[in-house]
Amino acid sequence: MSFFISPAYAEGAAPGGMDPSMFNLIFLVGFGLIFYFFMWRPQAKRAKDHKALLAGLSKGDEVITAGGILGKVVRLNDDYVVLEVSGDTELTFQKTHVSAALPKGTIKEI
């Protein structure tokens, strides 16, 4: 049927091209580095800082909880912290719910 059209055959590969398997390897390593620097490393740093915060808590510190409650540390044990939130009101929280330590006198200023 194709008497007038001659078949076209592809020529050999161009010399000096990049190997596709090498490209895939570079892509995979690059993706791993991005994952490490933008996701895993900052999360590990935050966890380390929070652990240091919890280890450094002591009686009399002013803290804020994850729920936004400000209080002064009255008692501590391994898992729980008791906060004085107003005059005679004391609330018990798990230590992990303490999100930040405040400078001394912050509660008085509010």
N, C-alpha and C positions, 0 to 999 in steps of 0.2 A: 504494500500500500504506500509506503513512503519511498517512492522511487527517486524523488528529487531532493529529499532531505537526507543528508548524511548524518550518521549517528555521532554524537559528541561524547567523548570520553574524558573523564577527569584526569588531570595530570597528577603527578606525585606531590606529596606534601611539600610545602614551602620549607626550605632549610632554616634552622634557627628558631623555630617556633617553641613556645613553652609547653612542657609536658602537662597534660590535664591533671594527672595525679599529683604533680607538684603544686599546681594551683589549688587543688582541694586541700592539700596539707597546710599550705600557707593560710588559706581561708579558715580552716579549723583552729589553727593556733591563734590567729587574730581574734576569732570569736571567743576563745578561751581567755585571752588577755583582757578583752573588753568585759567579759563576765566577772573576772577577778577584780579589776580595778573599779568598776562602777557598781557592783552589787555585793559581792562577798566581803571585800575588805572594809567598806564603810559600816556594814552591819556588824562585823566582828569588833570594830573599834567602839561602836555604840554599846554593845554588850559588855565589853571590857570596862568602859567608863561607868556603866550602871552597876556592875559588880563592885567596883571600887567605891562608889557612892554608898552602897548598902553596907559594905565592910567598915566604912568610916563613920557610920551613924553613932551618935552618943546621946545621952540624956541632956536635954536642954536645946538640942538643935531644932531649928525651925524648918519645916519641910512642906512640900505640896504633894498631894497624891495624884494618881492618874485620873481620878474623878474631879480634881480641882479643889479639893478641900485643903485648907491651910491649917497647920497645927504645930504644936510644940511637943517634942518627944518627951514622954513621961517615963515610960518603961520599955525595955527591949528584952527579947529573948532570941533564940535562933531563927524562928520563923515569923514571929509577930512583933508589931510595934504598937504601942498605945499612945495616941495623940490627944493632947488637950486642945480642943477646938474653941472653947469659950470657957468662961468662969469655972464651972465645975463639970462640964461635959467632956467626957473622955470616950474616944472611939478606938476600937481595935481593928487594925489592918494587917494584912500579910505584908511582909517587908518588900516583896516584889512590886507592890503597888505604889511605893514611894517613887516619885518620878524626878524630884529635884530637891536639893538643899537650898534654902534661902539664906541671905545674909542676916546676921543677928539684928533684931529690932524691926524687921519687916512687918511683922504682925501688929506691933504697936503703932506703926505709921498708918496702917489701914484703918 
